[in-house]
């Protein structure tokens, strides 16, 4: 007996230890999942910011490169124009030099001809006139040579005046070209550095994307991402948590519990169940596939997974277990690409989902559905306000009717009081004052006072003539003055 008790105690202790270990492992797993979710969200935000920064840098570099190329083209055009002008000036200078050479050759030929002519003369004539003729010829030739030399110098000066601005312009163009080349080299160097940094950033982005894809392959991370996307969509649609929708409510059924990701409230107390599903594994494999055949196979697998999610959601029968729920449930896919990829492989997916009372929704279509629901809420609120205004108006009308009856009764009572007052005045004048006026005649002292005559009331209350207060069996009050004396 003691051995049996010891064995039972040992089994109980082992079970308790296993339960404690299971609880510890579950707690650590939940912490790991939460850490992975936080890191994935932070990485995704950093990646988006990095991509935006890189895009802005690339756009700025492209703008700078375009400006540099435009300046280079303008400089090339200016150089071409100056080359044309220089060619024209060089042609003109060559023409001038050729002309000067021709004139110099003519002068030499003339000198040779004169010399030959002088030699042909007779020796006697030459002897007698040699000195004077030679002096005259030398003077003539010297003057002609000096004139030609001066003309040549003037033309050379004119050519230099024409060529010098062109040379200066060419020097300026060469300087600008050197500066442009330096700027171009600097710009290309900067572009190379930016491209290198961009390449490194793309590599880091690729690595982070791979890490994000790896994280999204984990079911708990995918589920959390789908829930966050669903919450963002309903907030964009302008709905308020715990007012217009409730997240993950639990409903007890005979076979277990139902817990949709969201319940959206409709007018007149109706609700719509929304479940977020993220069949991402096959889709990621299709995106990373290296050939079309493998990609198509993964897309077919992705469409099959979506169809299985639709069938499983249709079997939950939310309409039977949720009070005032419509005959359909919404299956939310957190990305437009998830639905388009599934429809590409299985075009009949929407029709089959509708047959299972399931509506496939993406962020765009769900926002439209929720905006329509919000509009219905506004119309319901307007209708409720109209009903309340109608009730208040009916109540006010009843109160006005009662007040009119009271005013009619009050007017009749005032008329009776006036008639009684006028009767009393008539009796006072005909019965009392007649006797009282005899006192002075009989010598009764009156103290110098005379009897006042109150007079009758000539105004009676105005009768209610509004049609709402007529036809009640009561005659309206007369507006004529009634004065009846007491006989």
Buried (B, 14 or more C-beta within 10 A) or exposed (E): EEEEEEEEEEEEEEEEEEEEEEEEEEEEEEEEBEEBBEBBBEBBEEBEEBEEEBEEBBEEBEEBBEEBEEBBEEBEEBBEEBEEBBEEBBEBBEEBBEEBEEBBEEBEEEBEEEEEEBEEEEEEEBEEEEEEBEEEBEEEBEEEEEEBEEEBEEBBEEBEEBBEEBEEBBEEBEEBBEEBEEEBEEBEEEBEEBBEEBEEBBEEBEEBBEBBEEBBEBEBBBBBBBBBBBBEBBEEBEBEEEEBBBBEBEBEEEEEEBEBBBBBBBBEEBBBBBBBBBBBBBBBBBEEBEEEEEBBBBBBBBBBBBBEBBEBBBEBBBBEBBEEBBEBBBBBBBBEEBBEBBBBBBEEBBEBBEEBBBBBBBBEBBBEBBBEBBEBBEEEEEEEEEEEEEEEEEEEEEEEEEEBBEBBEEBBEEBEEBBEBBBBBBBBBEEEEEEEEEEEEEEEEEEEEEEEEEEBBEEBBEBBEEEEBEEEEEEBBEEEEBBEEEE
